[in-house]
């Protein structure tokens, strides 16, 4: 499994994102995921996304496609459907990196 970067963001403030990131770090340690967890302000997401593998977002509705998988961070705060969200995150973390086909000359 290659090292993955999880980006956590919240619309309403950094405290919620930091709380979510701390919970993800704890889960990652328990599951022995090779990850880094970063936090970014919502208004700086476009600058923060490059180099990240998944976005965990605490936002009511953000239709923006950042080019990486996006999961709701709400279950990390409420516990509702947390197992389902952890499973989805686990699948992203443990997915094999996609390889691009060789270009023919």
N, C-alpha and C positions, 0 to 999 in steps of 0.2 A: 504494500500500500504506500503510495507516494504521499508526501506531506501536503496537507490541504489547509486552506485559509478560509475561515468562517468570518463573515462580516456581519455585525449586528448594528441595526439602526432603528431609531424611533423618531417619530414626527414631533411628539410633545416634549421631549427633553432627554438629556443624556443619562439621567439617573435610572430611568426605566431600561435603557439599553445596557447600561453597566450591570444592572441586576440580572438581566437576561444573559449577558455574556458570562457572568460569574457562574450561573447555573449550568451553562453549556460547558464551561471549563471543567466543572466538577464531573459532569456526565462523561466528558471526553477522557478524563483521567481514569474514571471507573472502567470505561470500555477500552482503554489503551489506544485511543485514536491518536494518530500522529497529526495534530492540528495546532494551528494558532488561531486565537479568537481576537478579532479587532473590533473596535467600536468607532462609528462615524456619525456625525450629525447628518440628519436627513438632507439638509441643503447642500451638503458636500459629498453626497453619494457618488455622483458621476466621477469625481476625482478619486474616490476611495476604492471603487470596484475593481479597477485593473489589478490583476494578480490574485484576486479572490476567487474561490471556487463555489461559494454558496452565500446567499444573502438571507439573513434571518431578520425580518422586518416587523416592527410593531407599528403598523400603520393601518388605518381603517380602509383605505383604498388607494393603492398606488399602481396604476396600470403601466408604468414605465417598464420596458424590457431592458434590463441591464446586461443581458447576454449570459447570465449565469442562473442556475436554479434559485428560486425564491420561496422561502417558507415563512409562515406566520410565526412570530415570536410570542404571541398571546398565550399559547399553552404553557410556556415556561413561566409565565406569571400567574396563571389561573389554575394550572394543573389539568384543565379540561382538554381531553384528547392528547395529553402529553405523550403517552406511549406511542401513539400513531405518528406524532411529529418526530419523536426520537428515532423511530424506525425509518422514516423518510430521510432524516439527516444521516443515519447510519448507511443507508443505501447510496447516498451521494458521496459520503466519505470513503466508502469501500469500493466505489465504482472504478473500473479500470479506466485509465486515461484514454481519451479518444485519440486515434492516430489518423493522420491525414494520408490519403493515398499518395504515393509518389507521383510527381508530375512527369509526364513523358516529354522528351525533348524532340 
